[in-house]
Each structure stands twice: as C-alpha cells, then as structure tokens.
Amino acid sequence: MKKSLEGSFLAIGFLLLYGSGFVFTQYGLENASPMAFLALRFFIACMILLFIALYLKSSWPKTVNEFLHICVAGSLTVGTFSIGVFLSISHGVSDSLTALVIALQPIVVTYLAYKFLNEKLDKYAIIGLLTGFIGVCLVLISSLSFSSTEIYGVLFSFVALFGLSFGNLYQKKYCKNMNLFSGGTIQTLSSTILVLPFLAYEDAYINFNGDFIIALVYMSVGVSIGALSLLYIMIEKGAVSKVSSIFYLMPASTIFISWLLFDKSVDMMVIVGIGIIFISILLIMKKAK
C-alpha cells in the first residue's frame, strides 16, 4: 500500500511538472529563439545540479564507460527530446498537439522493451495501450490542424518522441547506478554541448523580460531538475513499459495547465478522453494472473 501510494505521488508530481513544460516552452519561445532558450536552460540546470552534487558529496561515475552511458542517455532523454519539442513548437505546432505526439511514447517503449529488455507484454497491456491511444485522440481531436507550416514541426515532434523513447530504455539498461545529482549534471552538460551546433543555424536572440525569466526558471528548475529526477526514480523502481504509460496522461496534463494558467476552454470531449486514458493506465498497470 505504501509503495503504491509513493508511486502515485511520483506520477502525479511528474505529470504536473512535465506536462506544464510544454506550456512554458511555448510561453518562453515568445521572447527567445529555440536553441538559445534551450542552451541557457540546460546550462543553468547543469550549474545548479553541480552545486547540489558537490554540496551533498554525491558519487560520480567510476569508469569511462559508465560516464559515456550517462552522456548517451542524457543526450537522448534530455537533449534530443527537448530539441525536438522546442523546434516543433517554434514551427507553429501547439503545445497540445506536441503533447499528443509524445503521448505515443508508451506504444514505442512497450514494443522496444518487449523486444530488447525482455519485459512481458500481456493482454491487459495491449488493451490498455490501444484504449489509451483512443483516449489521447479524443482529448486533442479539437486541436488537430495540420497546416502546411506545421508539417516540419510535427516531424520534430517525432524526433522528440523517439529520443525520449530510446533514452528511457537506455537509461534503464545502462544507468541503473546513476546518482540523480551527479548524473543529472553530466546529462545536462552533454545536452548543452549537443545544442550548441544548432545555434549556428538560427538567428539567436533572447529578450530578458519578466515573462521569459519565469519560463526560463521553471524550465531549468521545475522540468530539467524536478521532472526528470522523478522520471529517473520511476524508471529505476518499475518496468519501463509501465512507467511510459504515464505519458498517455501528458496531453491531459498540458490542457489542464493551459486552462489553469491561461484560461483555455475545456469541452466535454476532453473530459471523456481523460476518463478513457485513466482506464487505460489501470489496464496497463494491472498484473496478469
């Protein structure tokens, strides 16, 4: 019971932090170019994590291989995912539509975990995955508008999807002993380095006003440190396929935060879709007899 309650709090905290990240990304990109915003966000998160790691005297990787594995996992889960999301939203794709693409992650991860990590795929998981996908479509059906200017943005959303999916699996397989703070420092540093070449291909700018600072602080601390730490804890404690099923609730979380902060309307279709998504999560989490 205690373990189940702990898992619920971790999942809720992760959803609120990560789901709101799509909203604050769109908010911040009104005052900065995507890669400039992302590079500054990663650098700030890296410095904060480094300070915490040194203060707590956290353990660091003992071998070069361990260090490289952490870098690769971070470059996928943090770097590639964030680059894809930022470029997607900067190309005019809404935060909700981007979240819809990312919500396909359970299908990708469950299949890959079944193929490469020998995780079991039972009938409840299959039914839950299909039901969850239907729920996601219902939640966002009113916001699907593929104009010609959004095509590239949608492609970048899929780059983010596959970066996150492969990154979660890599994290589970090769970074089981990673310390949250020292490992987070390494991963945000590797992600910062990954972003830097992209700065040459954009007209980089940042308007340091109140709105941008709010978005920057939230993305650096709330998402890069808070949400990702919760994600890694959940990956460490549970099967990757079941942890990834939480991403089906990401569009609902994004819409809720948009409604709460920016007073966006929510119709009955959204409520029905969220209900179906909750049912799918219960099915995926259910253990086969």
Secondary structure, 3 states (H helix, E strand, C coil): CHHHHHHHHHHHHHHHHHHHHHHHHHHHCCCECHHHHHHHHHHHHHHHHHHHHHHHCCCCCCCHHHHHHHHHHHHHHHHHHHHHHHHHHHCCCCHHHHHHHHCCHHHHHHHHHHHHCCCCCCHHHHHHHHHHHHHHHHHHHHHCCCCHHHHHHHHHHHHHHHHHHHHHHHHHHHCCCCCHHHHHHHHHHHHHHHHHHHHHHCCCCECCCHHHHHHHHHHHHHHHHHHHHHHHHHHHHCCHHHHHHHHHHHHHHHHHHHHHHHCCCCCHHHHHHHHHHHHHHHHHHCCCC
